[in-house]
Amino acid sequence: MRVALRVNGNLHEVDVEPRRLLVHVLRELGYKSVRVGCDTATCGACTVLMDGRPVKSCNVLAVQADGAEIYTVDYSDEVMERIREAFKRRHAAQCGYCTSGMLMTAYHLVKRGVKSEEEIVEGLSGVLCRCTGYQNIIEAVKEAAEL
Amino acid sequence: MFPPSFEYIRVFSLSEAVDVLSRREDAAPLAGGQSLIPLLKLRVASYGALVDIGRLRELRYLEYGESVKAGALTRHHELEDSPCGFLREVAVRIGDPQIRSLGTLGGSLAHADPAGDWPAAMLALGATVRVAGVNGVREVDIDDFIRGPYQTALERGELVAGMEFRCPPRGAYVKFARRHNDFALAAVAVAAEVKEGHVVRARVAAIGAADRPVRLRKVEALLAGAPLNADTVAAAAEAATKEAQPPSDFRGSAEYRRALVGVAVKRALARL
């Protein structure tokens, strides 16, 4: 089936088998920053924004995303740059595997005007980090959200 | 991992959806897919065709009036800032923000996972489920809708179109899980009316008290007309522990769940 995806502003039209998952289609289009982690909708490494909301792209069929606006971690604007800088300053990445998922959920949180640390913790709960611990990540999001 | 091959049928009206679903025995509806896709990937489920109802405007509504009318395609996240406090409490305890972006109310009810949050919440609310089929829409009381673990009153060719209920004047949802917002080990949903310090009526539903979400009717009977005080709360928690007949599984033993159901009742009532 022919599917149209706008990824980070670039329009792609691709033929996909209906059972293909969004994560695989994005990676084949060259967006390798979208990671396949647990592949069971648990770890959140594959998180992208789909029409403004974070989704786990390993748990979405590409055909469901037909016509959607997708942002991956390669997307850049002032808010994303601010979050990246905060992640660097706060040493919020160690092995880096969860980082793209963390950045995308952080972006959604900052964009929607997150107001408390509690909201940040809940907001990041769909992305699992197994090495730095979460504290530096939370600190980075707080800094980016100017809390 | 990816799902086994299926035919993808995108429908543009409810009548088209029920028509395809009633004609094809091997078809299943796809809404948000947040439970269905993992089952397909794990090859626990397999269908010849998936009927994508995710774009049906007819199923996408959310109205707050004397009663709340929610279309099947209402996403969990749409209820996170609901004017109805009880719905907010339930919505933020579901999975994680990503799951809540796509997962739907109708899908949660139709899937009827024994640990699903909405089936228990709807039991507490006494919701009426609107079921669409080739012969039109019929209304099913939630008490008759949940028939067992993963089993509902839906017949072949039917799907959940929406639900209707009153936002309870007082409500609480208390859930225990192994990690934040994981599938509930035990959870209790209470919808109640309280006047002058007395419980007028309360509906109490629990996850982890049976092989499916159930109402704790002895607890409800005990609460009706009782003063909302520490003695009543303690007696209700005790009654819940006795009424619960939890299953054991890898997440927790029956004994542990029984204790959790009691604690959840206590905390939920304390929050009313």
Chai-1 contact restraints between the chains, C-beta under 6 A:
chainA,res_idxA,chainB,res_idxB,connection_type,confidence,min_distance_angstrom,max_distance_angstrom,comment,restraint_id
A,P18,B,Y8,contact,1.0,0.0,6.0,A-B,restraint_1
A,R19,B,F2,contact,1.0,0.0,6.0,A-B,restraint_2
A,R19,B,P3,contact,1.0,0.0,6.0,A-B,restraint_3
A,R19,B,S5,contact,1.0,0.0,6.0,A-B,restraint_4
A,L21,B,F2,contact,1.0,0.0,6.0,A-B,restraint_5
A,D39,B,M1,contact,1.0,0.0,6.0,A-B,restraint_6
A,A41,B,P38,contact,1.0,0.0,6.0,A-B,restraint_7
A,T47,B,Q98,contact,1.0,0.0,6.0,A-B,restraint_8
A,R53,B,S101,contact,1.0,0.0,6.0,A-B,restraint_9
A,P54,B,P97,contact,1.0,0.0,6.0,A-B,restraint_10
A,P54,B,Q98,contact,1.0,0.0,6.0,A-B,restraint_11
A,P54,B,S101,contact,1.0,0.0,6.0,A-B,restraint_12
A,V55,B,Q98,contact,1.0,0.0,6.0,A-B,restraint_13
A,V55,B,S101,contact,1.0,0.0,6.0,A-B,restraint_14
A,V55,B,L102,contact,1.0,0.0,6.0,A-B,restraint_15
A,K56,B,Q98,contact,1.0,0.0,6.0,A-B,restraint_16
A,N59,B,I37,contact,1.0,0.0,6.0,A-B,restraint_17
A,V63,B,Y8,contact,1.0,0.0,6.0,A-B,restraint_18
A,G123,B,P97,contact,1.0,0.0,6.0,A-B,restraint_19
A,S125,B,D96,contact,1.0,0.0,6.0,A-B,restraint_20
A,S125,B,H180,contact,1.0,0.0,6.0,A-B,restraint_21
A,G126,B,D96,contact,1.0,0.0,6.0,A-B,restraint_22
A,G126,B,P97,contact,1.0,0.0,6.0,A-B,restraint_23
A,G126,B,Q98,contact,1.0,0.0,6.0,A-B,restraint_24
